[in-house]
Amino acid sequence: MCETGNMQWAERFFIFPEAVENAVITISLTELCQPAAAEHLLSTYASMLGTANKRLAAAIFCSWIAGICGAKAVLLTAGHPMAYDLCGSNMSVQLLRTEGYPEFAFPIHNLREGVYDRTGKGNEFIDELGMFYKNDVRPIIAALAEASQTGAVMLWKQVYSQLYTFMEEEAQDAASEIRRAQITEQFKAVTWALKPEDFGLRSNPFRILARFRTDPSPPHHLISIKATCCLAYQLRADHGYCSSCPILPVE
């Protein structure tokens, strides 16, 4: 899905080799699969956002969860040995207080040594990515959905929207139009190849046809429409809908 380049995935996806100090909450991803732990995280996060709306907190948090998914694809594609370090049993989530909105970090418990000798291509890549979604991400989404009383499919679409943003950022940095098209096509091929059971749903929520509109703000570029509303407009009365919000009418 994404090229590794100089492997700045840690900064890009908020994944770190050790825990961050002075976190408000630190919960293992295994523990986060329990609705009670998910409810605690969402309630605390919502309070720090200045709201009691756990649906809003879950929606925004899922865009952070997408970072783990994006990093997993990066490392699998590169055949990087750290690919196997990204799993629920070997990671935690930390809620961090900042000067602005609160942030999350995902520290890795143990960095394992060894060589990842797979190609990261074809069915093998899809199978491994699918197992990661099914065994590591799906239980977290299920717990968040129960804790926030939100449909799991909506939370999966929050993940997808952020993954699509990662892809667009990579495509924007591509050296040529041909490479840009390849990145877009590869993203669609990978996301569409995942199985419904990987998500615990009747259909693959990542099978989404991209839609676009002209950004009303200068320089009026064509922008992609999100898979679902991120609910950010509920944070502040003056926020309004994002230019890419699907709630707005399509041109």
ChimeraX commands (.cxc) that place a marker at each C-alpha (Angstrom):
marker #1 position 0.00,0.00,0.00 radius 0.5
marker #1 position 2.77,2.42,0.90 radius 0.5
marker #1 position 6.43,2.61,-0.02 radius 0.5
marker #1 position 8.95,2.48,2.77 radius 0.5
marker #1 position 11.40,5.12,1.56 radius 0.5
marker #1 position 13.57,6.02,4.55 radius 0.5
marker #1 position 11.17,4.15,6.85 radius 0.5
marker #1 position 9.67,7.15,8.60 radius 0.5
marker #1 position 6.71,4.95,9.48 radius 0.5
marker #1 position 7.22,5.45,13.22 radius 0.5
marker #1 position 6.59,9.18,13.01 radius 0.5
marker #1 position 3.93,8.85,10.35 radius 0.5
marker #1 position 1.92,6.14,12.07 radius 0.5
marker #1 position 2.68,7.04,15.72 radius 0.5
marker #1 position 4.29,3.68,16.41 radius 0.5
marker #1 position 7.29,3.74,18.73 radius 0.5
marker #1 position 9.86,1.19,19.97 radius 0.5
marker #1 position 9.13,2.02,23.62 radius 0.5
marker #1 position 6.41,3.53,25.78 radius 0.5
marker #1 position 6.00,7.28,26.04 radius 0.5
marker #1 position 6.40,8.74,29.52 radius 0.5
marker #1 position 3.59,10.48,31.42 radius 0.5
marker #1 position 0.74,8.97,29.38 radius 0.5
marker #1 position -2.75,9.55,30.74 radius 0.5
marker #1 position -3.70,5.94,29.94 radius 0.5
marker #1 position -1.67,2.94,28.81 radius 0.5
marker #1 position -3.63,-0.15,27.73 radius 0.5
marker #1 position -2.35,-3.21,25.90 radius 0.5
marker #1 position -4.11,-3.85,22.62 radius 0.5
marker #1 position -5.10,-7.25,23.98 radius 0.5
marker #1 position -6.83,-5.58,26.91 radius 0.5
marker #1 position -8.45,-3.06,24.58 radius 0.5
marker #1 position -10.39,-5.96,23.05 radius 0.5
marker #1 position -12.50,-5.95,26.22 radius 0.5
marker #1 position -15.51,-3.56,26.03 radius 0.5
marker #1 position -14.87,-2.32,29.60 radius 0.5
marker #1 position -11.32,-1.25,28.72 radius 0.5
marker #1 position -12.52,0.29,25.45 radius 0.5
marker #1 position -15.21,2.22,27.32 radius 0.5
marker #1 position -12.62,3.53,29.80 radius 0.5
marker #1 position -10.36,4.73,26.99 radius 0.5
marker #1 position -13.20,6.34,25.02 radius 0.5
marker #1 position -14.71,8.05,28.07 radius 0.5
marker #1 position -11.35,9.51,29.06 radius 0.5
marker #1 position -10.54,10.55,25.50 radius 0.5
marker #1 position -13.97,12.13,25.03 radius 0.5
marker #1 position -13.56,14.10,28.25 radius 0.5
marker #1 position -10.18,15.40,27.05 radius 0.5
marker #1 position -11.83,16.44,23.79 radius 0.5
marker #1 position -14.41,18.38,25.79 radius 0.5
marker #1 position -17.37,16.13,25.10 radius 0.5
marker #1 position -19.22,13.17,26.57 radius 0.5
marker #1 position -19.87,11.71,23.12 radius 0.5
marker #1 position -18.20,8.30,22.97 radius 0.5
marker #1 position -19.34,7.79,19.36 radius 0.5
marker #1 position -17.30,10.83,18.39 radius 0.5
marker #1 position -14.33,9.61,20.41 radius 0.5
marker #1 position -14.52,6.16,18.78 radius 0.5
marker #1 position -14.74,7.66,15.29 radius 0.5
marker #1 position -11.65,9.79,15.78 radius 0.5
marker #1 position -9.73,7.05,17.58 radius 0.5
marker #1 position -10.27,4.70,14.65 radius 0.5
marker #1 position -8.34,7.09,12.42 radius 0.5
marker #1 position -5.41,6.50,14.79 radius 0.5
marker #1 position -5.93,2.73,14.71 radius 0.5
marker #1 position -5.54,3.04,10.95 radius 0.5
marker #1 position -1.92,3.96,11.58 radius 0.5
marker #1 position -1.19,0.43,12.79 radius 0.5
marker #1 position -2.92,-0.97,9.70 radius 0.5
marker #1 position -0.95,1.34,7.43 radius 0.5
marker #1 position 2.35,0.46,9.09 radius 0.5
marker #1 position 1.57,-3.26,8.89 radius 0.5
marker #1 position 1.04,-2.98,5.14 radius 0.5
marker #1 position 4.23,-0.94,4.73 radius 0.5
marker #1 position 6.33,-3.51,6.54 radius 0.5
marker #1 position 4.71,-6.54,4.88 radius 0.5
marker #1 position 5.21,-4.95,1.46 radius 0.5
marker #1 position 8.86,-4.28,2.24 radius 0.5
marker #1 position 9.44,-7.75,3.70 radius 0.5
marker #1 position 10.68,-5.99,6.81 radius 0.5
marker #1 position 11.30,-8.13,9.93 radius 0.5
marker #1 position 9.35,-5.68,12.08 radius 0.5
marker #1 position 6.15,-6.73,10.31 radius 0.5
marker #1 position 5.60,-9.45,12.89 radius 0.5
marker #1 position 6.16,-7.02,15.77 radius 0.5
marker #1 position 2.94,-5.25,14.88 radius 0.5
marker #1 position 0.33,-7.42,16.52 radius 0.5
marker #1 position -2.16,-7.07,19.34 radius 0.5
marker #1 position -0.19,-9.17,21.79 radius 0.5
marker #1 position 2.95,-7.07,21.31 radius 0.5
marker #1 position 1.62,-3.50,21.38 radius 0.5
marker #1 position -0.16,-1.02,23.62 radius 0.5
marker #1 position -2.07,2.20,23.07 radius 0.5
marker #1 position -1.24,5.31,25.07 radius 0.5
marker #1 position -3.43,8.38,25.43 radius 0.5
marker #1 position -1.26,11.50,25.58 radius 0.5
marker #1 position -2.08,14.99,26.81 radius 0.5
marker #1 position -0.74,17.73,24.52 radius 0.5
marker #1 position -1.08,21.48,24.22 radius 0.5
marker #1 position -3.69,20.94,21.52 radius 0.5
marker #1 position -6.00,18.00,21.04 radius 0.5
marker #1 position -4.93,14.77,22.82 radius 0.5
marker #1 position -2.94,12.28,20.80 radius 0.5
marker #1 position -2.22,8.55,20.80 radius 0.5
marker #1 position 0.96,6.52,20.60 radius 0.5
marker #1 position 1.33,2.81,19.92 radius 0.5
marker #1 position 4.51,1.44,21.55 radius 0.5
marker #1 position 5.88,-1.97,20.68 radius 0.5
marker #1 position 6.64,-4.22,23.67 radius 0.5
marker #1 position 9.42,-6.33,22.16 radius 0.5
marker #1 position 11.38,-5.74,18.98 radius 0.5
marker #1 position 12.27,-9.16,17.68 radius 0.5
marker #1 position 15.38,-9.95,15.71 radius 0.5
marker #1 position 15.43,-12.04,12.60 radius 0.5
marker #1 position 14.86,-11.87,8.88 radius 0.5
marker #1 position 11.45,-11.70,7.30 radius 0.5
marker #1 position 11.98,-13.82,4.20 radius 0.5
marker #1 position 8.62,-13.43,2.53 radius 0.5
marker #1 position 8.10,-11.46,-0.65 radius 0.5
marker #1 position 5.21,-9.34,0.56 radius 0.5
marker #1 position 3.43,-9.88,-2.73 radius 0.5
marker #1 position 0.43,-11.73,-4.13 radius 0.5
marker #1 position -1.85,-14.02,-2.18 radius 0.5
marker #1 position 0.67,-14.47,0.61 radius 0.5
marker #1 position 0.60,-10.76,1.35 radius 0.5
marker #1 position -3.20,-10.62,1.26 radius 0.5
marker #1 position -3.49,-13.68,3.49 radius 0.5
marker #1 position -1.16,-12.25,6.12 radius 0.5
marker #1 position -2.80,-8.84,6.05 radius 0.5
marker #1 position -6.21,-10.49,6.30 radius 0.5
marker #1 position -5.14,-12.52,9.34 radius 0.5
marker #1 position -3.88,-9.33,10.95 radius 0.5
marker #1 position -7.23,-7.63,10.46 radius 0.5
marker #1 position -9.14,-10.67,11.65 radius 0.5
marker #1 position -7.06,-11.56,14.70 radius 0.5
marker #1 position -5.71,-8.19,15.84 radius 0.5
marker #1 position -7.84,-5.31,14.56 radius 0.5
marker #1 position -11.30,-6.86,14.40 radius 0.5
marker #1 position -11.55,-7.58,18.17 radius 0.5
marker #1 position -10.59,-3.97,18.92 radius 0.5
marker #1 position -13.18,-2.59,16.53 radius 0.5
marker #1 position -15.83,-4.88,18.05 radius 0.5
marker #1 position -15.02,-3.66,21.57 radius 0.5
marker #1 position -15.06,-0.01,20.48 radius 0.5
marker #1 position -18.37,-0.53,18.70 radius 0.5
marker #1 position -19.96,-2.05,21.80 radius 0.5
marker #1 position -18.50,0.57,24.14 radius 0.5
marker #1 position -19.65,3.48,21.96 radius 0.5
marker #1 position -22.92,1.93,20.74 radius 0.5
marker #1 position -21.76,2.43,17.17 radius 0.5
marker #1 position -22.09,0.06,14.24 radius 0.5
marker #1 position -18.81,-1.71,13.58 radius 0.5
marker #1 position -19.07,-1.02,9.85 radius 0.5
marker #1 position -18.99,2.73,10.52 radius 0.5
marker #1 position -15.81,2.37,12.56 radius 0.5
marker #1 position -14.20,0.26,9.85 radius 0.5
marker #1 position -14.99,3.02,7.37 radius 0.5
marker #1 position -13.19,5.50,9.63 radius 0.5
marker #1 position -10.15,3.24,9.37 radius 0.5
marker #1 position -10.54,3.10,5.60 radius 0.5
marker #1 position -10.80,6.87,5.22 radius 0.5
marker #1 position -7.47,7.34,6.99 radius 0.5
marker #1 position -5.82,4.56,5.00 radius 0.5
marker #1 position -7.03,6.28,1.85 radius 0.5
marker #1 position -5.46,9.52,3.08 radius 0.5
marker #1 position -2.15,7.71,3.63 radius 0.5
marker #1 position -2.36,6.40,0.07 radius 0.5
marker #1 position -3.11,9.86,-1.33 radius 0.5
marker #1 position -0.11,11.30,0.51 radius 0.5
marker #1 position 2.13,8.62,-0.96 radius 0.5
marker #1 position 0.72,9.14,-4.45 radius 0.5
marker #1 position 1.26,12.88,-4.18 radius 0.5
marker #1 position 4.96,12.26,-3.54 radius 0.5
marker #1 position 5.29,9.83,-6.45 radius 0.5
marker #1 position 7.93,10.61,-9.07 radius 0.5
marker #1 position 5.62,10.18,-12.06 radius 0.5
marker #1 position 2.00,9.93,-13.11 radius 0.5
marker #1 position 2.55,6.27,-13.94 radius 0.5
marker #1 position 3.80,5.54,-10.42 radius 0.5
marker #1 position 0.95,7.58,-8.95 radius 0.5
marker #1 position -1.57,5.46,-10.86 radius 0.5
marker #1 position 0.17,2.27,-9.71 radius 0.5
marker #1 position -0.10,3.33,-6.06 radius 0.5
marker #1 position -3.80,4.04,-6.43 radius 0.5
marker #1 position -4.47,0.76,-8.24 radius 0.5
marker #1 position -2.48,-1.25,-5.70 radius 0.5
marker #1 position -4.40,0.31,-2.82 radius 0.5
marker #1 position -7.72,-0.65,-4.40 radius 0.5
marker #1 position -6.53,-4.16,-5.24 radius 0.5
marker #1 position -5.37,-4.81,-1.67 radius 0.5
marker #1 position -8.36,-3.33,0.13 radius 0.5
marker #1 position -10.87,-5.02,-2.16 radius 0.5
marker #1 position -9.14,-8.41,-1.84 radius 0.5
marker #1 position -9.72,-8.62,1.92 radius 0.5
marker #1 position -12.51,-11.02,2.93 radius 0.5
marker #1 position -15.72,-10.09,4.79 radius 0.5
marker #1 position -14.79,-12.49,7.60 radius 0.5
marker #1 position -11.58,-10.52,8.16 radius 0.5
marker #1 position -13.85,-7.72,9.39 radius 0.5
marker #1 position -16.53,-9.86,10.99 radius 0.5
marker #1 position -19.10,-8.46,8.56 radius 0.5
marker #1 position -21.26,-9.74,5.72 radius 0.5
marker #1 position -19.33,-7.68,3.20 radius 0.5
marker #1 position -15.95,-6.01,2.92 radius 0.5
marker #1 position -16.38,-2.39,4.19 radius 0.5
marker #1 position -13.24,-1.38,2.28 radius 0.5
marker #1 position -14.83,-2.13,-1.10 radius 0.5
marker #1 position -15.52,1.53,-1.75 radius 0.5
marker #1 position -15.56,3.34,-5.08 radius 0.5
marker #1 position -13.72,6.62,-4.75 radius 0.5
marker #1 position -15.78,9.78,-5.21 radius 0.5
marker #1 position -14.51,13.31,-5.64 radius 0.5
marker #1 position -15.62,16.92,-5.45 radius 0.5
marker #1 position -14.03,20.30,-6.01 radius 0.5
marker #1 position -12.70,21.79,-2.79 radius 0.5
marker #1 position -14.62,25.04,-2.14 radius 0.5
marker #1 position -11.45,26.52,-0.62 radius 0.5
marker #1 position -8.64,27.88,-2.82 radius 0.5
marker #1 position -6.91,26.59,-4.88 radius 0.5
marker #1 position -10.07,24.49,-5.52 radius 0.5
marker #1 position -8.36,21.17,-6.14 radius 0.5
marker #1 position -10.31,17.97,-6.71 radius 0.5
marker #1 position -10.53,16.16,-3.36 radius 0.5
marker #1 position -11.73,12.70,-2.39 radius 0.5
marker #1 position -14.91,12.26,-0.36 radius 0.5
marker #1 position -14.53,10.33,2.88 radius 0.5
marker #1 position -16.13,6.92,3.29 radius 0.5
marker #1 position -18.15,8.16,6.26 radius 0.5
marker #1 position -18.50,11.31,8.33 radius 0.5
marker #1 position -15.71,11.67,10.91 radius 0.5
marker #1 position -18.11,13.54,13.26 radius 0.5
marker #1 position -15.49,16.25,13.83 radius 0.5
marker #1 position -18.19,18.90,13.31 radius 0.5
marker #1 position -19.59,17.85,16.70 radius 0.5
marker #1 position -16.43,18.98,18.49 radius 0.5
marker #1 position -17.20,22.68,18.16 radius 0.5
marker #1 position -20.26,24.62,17.09 radius 0.5
marker #1 position -18.16,26.62,14.63 radius 0.5
marker #1 position -16.38,23.62,13.10 radius 0.5
marker #1 position -18.86,22.77,10.36 radius 0.5
marker #1 position -18.51,19.85,7.96 radius 0.5
marker #1 position -15.15,19.00,6.36 radius 0.5
marker #1 position -14.88,19.77,2.65 radius 0.5
marker #1 position -14.53,16.01,2.09 radius 0.5
marker #1 position -17.55,15.05,4.21 radius 0.5
marker #1 position -19.99,12.61,2.54 radius 0.5
marker #1 position -22.90,14.40,4.23 radius 0.5
marker #1 position -22.43,17.34,1.89 radius 0.5
marker #1 position -24.15,16.98,-1.50 radius 0.5
marker #1 position -22.00,15.65,-4.31 radius 0.5
marker #1 position -21.63,17.99,-7.28 radius 0.5
marker link #1:1,2 radius 0.2
marker link #1:2,3 radius 0.2
marker link #1:3,4 radius 0.2
marker link #1:4,5 radius 0.2
marker link #1:5,6 radius 0.2
marker link #1:6,7 radius 0.2
marker link #1:7,8 radius 0.2
marker link #1:8,9 radius 0.2
marker link #1:9,10 radius 0.2
marker link #1:10,11 radius 0.2
marker link #1:11,12 radius 0.2
marker link #1:12,13 radius 0.2
marker link #1:13,14 radius 0.2
marker link #1:14,15 radius 0.2
marker link #1:15,16 radius 0.2
marker link #1:16,17 radius 0.2
marker link #1:17,18 radius 0.2
marker link #1:18,19 radius 0.2
marker link #1:19,20 radius 0.2
marker link #1:20,21 radius 0.2
marker link #1:21,22 radius 0.2
marker link #1:22,23 radius 0.2
marker link #1:23,24 radius 0.2
marker link #1:24,25 radius 0.2
marker link #1:25,26 radius 0.2
marker link #1:26,27 radius 0.2
marker link #1:27,28 radius 0.2
marker link #1:28,29 radius 0.2
marker link #1:29,30 radius 0.2
marker link #1:30,31 radius 0.2
marker link #1:31,32 radius 0.2
marker link #1:32,33 radius 0.2
marker link #1:33,34 radius 0.2
marker link #1:34,35 radius 0.2
marker link #1:35,36 radius 0.2
marker link #1:36,37 radius 0.2
marker link #1:37,38 radius 0.2
marker link #1:38,39 radius 0.2
marker link #1:39,40 radius 0.2
marker link #1:40,41 radius 0.2
marker link #1:41,42 radius 0.2
marker link #1:42,43 radius 0.2
marker link #1:43,44 radius 0.2
marker link #1:44,45 radius 0.2
marker link #1:45,46 radius 0.2
marker link #1:46,47 radius 0.2
marker link #1:47,48 radius 0.2
marker link #1:48,49 radius 0.2
marker link #1:49,50 radius 0.2
marker link #1:50,51 radius 0.2
marker link #1:51,52 radius 0.2
marker link #1:52,53 radius 0.2
marker link #1:53,54 radius 0.2
marker link #1:54,55 radius 0.2
marker link #1:55,56 radius 0.2
marker link #1:56,57 radius 0.2
marker link #1:57,58 radius 0.2
marker link #1:58,59 radius 0.2
marker link #1:59,60 radius 0.2
marker link #1:60,61 radius 0.2
marker link #1:61,62 radius 0.2
marker link #1:62,63 radius 0.2
marker link #1:63,64 radius 0.2
marker link #1:64,65 radius 0.2
marker link #1:65,66 radius 0.2
marker link #1:66,67 radius 0.2
marker link #1:67,68 radius 0.2
marker link #1:68,69 radius 0.2
marker link #1:69,70 radius 0.2
marker link #1:70,71 radius 0.2
marker link #1:71,72 radius 0.2
marker link #1:72,73 radius 0.2
marker link #1:73,74 radius 0.2
marker link #1:74,75 radius 0.2
marker link #1:75,76 radius 0.2
marker link #1:76,77 radius 0.2
marker link #1:77,78 radius 0.2
marker link #1:78,79 radius 0.2
marker link #1:79,80 radius 0.2
marker link #1:80,81 radius 0.2
marker link #1:81,82 radius 0.2
marker link #1:82,83 radius 0.2
marker link #1:83,84 radius 0.2
marker link #1:84,85 radius 0.2
marker link #1:85,86 radius 0.2
marker link #1:86,87 radius 0.2
marker link #1:87,88 radius 0.2
marker link #1:88,89 radius 0.2
marker link #1:89,90 radius 0.2
marker link #1:90,91 radius 0.2
marker link #1:91,92 radius 0.2
marker link #1:92,93 radius 0.2
marker link #1:93,94 radius 0.2
marker link #1:94,95 radius 0.2
marker link #1:95,96 radius 0.2
marker link #1:96,97 radius 0.2
marker link #1:97,98 radius 0.2
marker link #1:98,99 radius 0.2
marker link #1:99,100 radius 0.2
marker link #1:100,101 radius 0.2
marker link #1:101,102 radius 0.2
marker link #1:102,103 radius 0.2
marker link #1:103,104 radius 0.2
marker link #1:104,105 radius 0.2
marker link #1:105,106 radius 0.2
marker link #1:106,107 radius 0.2
marker link #1:107,108 radius 0.2
marker link #1:108,109 radius 0.2
marker link #1:109,110 radius 0.2
marker link #1:110,111 radius 0.2
marker link #1:111,112 radius 0.2
marker link #1:112,113 radius 0.2
marker link #1:113,114 radius 0.2
marker link #1:114,115 radius 0.2
marker link #1:115,116 radius 0.2
marker link #1:116,117 radius 0.2
marker link #1:117,118 radius 0.2
marker link #1:118,119 radius 0.2
marker link #1:119,120 radius 0.2
marker link #1:120,121 radius 0.2
marker link #1:121,122 radius 0.2
marker link #1:122,123 radius 0.2
marker link #1:123,124 radius 0.2
marker link #1:124,125 radius 0.2
marker link #1:125,126 radius 0.2
marker link #1:126,127 radius 0.2
marker link #1:127,128 radius 0.2
marker link #1:128,129 radius 0.2
marker link #1:129,130 radius 0.2
marker link #1:130,131 radius 0.2
marker link #1:131,132 radius 0.2
marker link #1:132,133 radius 0.2
marker link #1:133,134 radius 0.2
marker link #1:134,135 radius 0.2
marker link #1:135,136 radius 0.2
marker link #1:136,137 radius 0.2
marker link #1:137,138 radius 0.2
marker link #1:138,139 radius 0.2
marker link #1:139,140 radius 0.2
marker link #1:140,141 radius 0.2
marker link #1:141,142 radius 0.2
marker link #1:142,143 radius 0.2
marker link #1:143,144 radius 0.2
marker link #1:144,145 radius 0.2
marker link #1:145,146 radius 0.2
marker link #1:146,147 radius 0.2
marker link #1:147,148 radius 0.2
marker link #1:148,149 radius 0.2
marker link #1:149,150 radius 0.2
marker link #1:150,151 radius 0.2
marker link #1:151,152 radius 0.2
marker link #1:152,153 radius 0.2
marker link #1:153,154 radius 0.2
marker link #1:154,155 radius 0.2
marker link #1:155,156 radius 0.2
marker link #1:156,157 radius 0.2
marker link #1:157,158 radius 0.2
marker link #1:158,159 radius 0.2
marker link #1:159,160 radius 0.2
marker link #1:160,161 radius 0.2
marker link #1:161,162 radius 0.2
marker link #1:162,163 radius 0.2
marker link #1:163,164 radius 0.2
marker link #1:164,165 radius 0.2
marker link #1:165,166 radius 0.2
marker link #1:166,167 radius 0.2
marker link #1:167,168 radius 0.2
marker link #1:168,169 radius 0.2
marker link #1:169,170 radius 0.2
marker link #1:170,171 radius 0.2
marker link #1:171,172 radius 0.2
marker link #1:172,173 radius 0.2
marker link #1:173,174 radius 0.2
marker link #1:174,175 radius 0.2
marker link #1:175,176 radius 0.2
marker link #1:176,177 radius 0.2
marker link #1:177,178 radius 0.2
marker link #1:178,179 radius 0.2
marker link #1:179,180 radius 0.2
marker link #1:180,181 radius 0.2
marker link #1:181,182 radius 0.2
marker link #1:182,183 radius 0.2
marker link #1:183,184 radius 0.2
marker link #1:184,185 radius 0.2
marker link #1:185,186 radius 0.2
marker link #1:186,187 radius 0.2
marker link #1:187,188 radius 0.2
marker link #1:188,189 radius 0.2
marker link #1:189,190 radius 0.2
marker link #1:190,191 radius 0.2
marker link #1:191,192 radius 0.2
marker link #1:192,193 radius 0.2
marker link #1:193,194 radius 0.2
marker link #1:194,195 radius 0.2
marker link #1:195,196 radius 0.2
marker link #1:196,197 radius 0.2
marker link #1:197,198 radius 0.2
marker link #1:198,199 radius 0.2
marker link #1:199,200 radius 0.2
marker link #1:200,201 radius 0.2
marker link #1:201,202 radius 0.2
marker link #1:202,203 radius 0.2
marker link #1:203,204 radius 0.2
marker link #1:204,205 radius 0.2
marker link #1:205,206 radius 0.2
marker link #1:206,207 radius 0.2
marker link #1:207,208 radius 0.2
marker link #1:208,209 radius 0.2
marker link #1:209,210 radius 0.2
marker link #1:210,211 radius 0.2
marker link #1:211,212 radius 0.2
marker link #1:212,213 radius 0.2
marker link #1:213,214 radius 0.2
marker link #1:214,215 radius 0.2
marker link #1:215,216 radius 0.2
marker link #1:216,217 radius 0.2
marker link #1:217,218 radius 0.2
marker link #1:218,219 radius 0.2
marker link #1:219,220 radius 0.2
marker link #1:220,221 radius 0.2
marker link #1:221,222 radius 0.2
marker link #1:222,223 radius 0.2
marker link #1:223,224 radius 0.2
marker link #1:224,225 radius 0.2
marker link #1:225,226 radius 0.2
marker link #1:226,227 radius 0.2
marker link #1:227,228 radius 0.2
marker link #1:228,229 radius 0.2
marker link #1:229,230 radius 0.2
marker link #1:230,231 radius 0.2
marker link #1:231,232 radius 0.2
marker link #1:232,233 radius 0.2
marker link #1:233,234 radius 0.2
marker link #1:234,235 radius 0.2
marker link #1:235,236 radius 0.2
marker link #1:236,237 radius 0.2
marker link #1:237,238 radius 0.2
marker link #1:238,239 radius 0.2
marker link #1:239,240 radius 0.2
marker link #1:240,241 radius 0.2
marker link #1:241,242 radius 0.2
marker link #1:242,243 radius 0.2
marker link #1:243,244 radius 0.2
marker link #1:244,245 radius 0.2
marker link #1:245,246 radius 0.2
marker link #1:246,247 radius 0.2
marker link #1:247,248 radius 0.2
marker link #1:248,249 radius 0.2
marker link #1:249,250 radius 0.2
marker link #1:250,251 radius 0.2
view
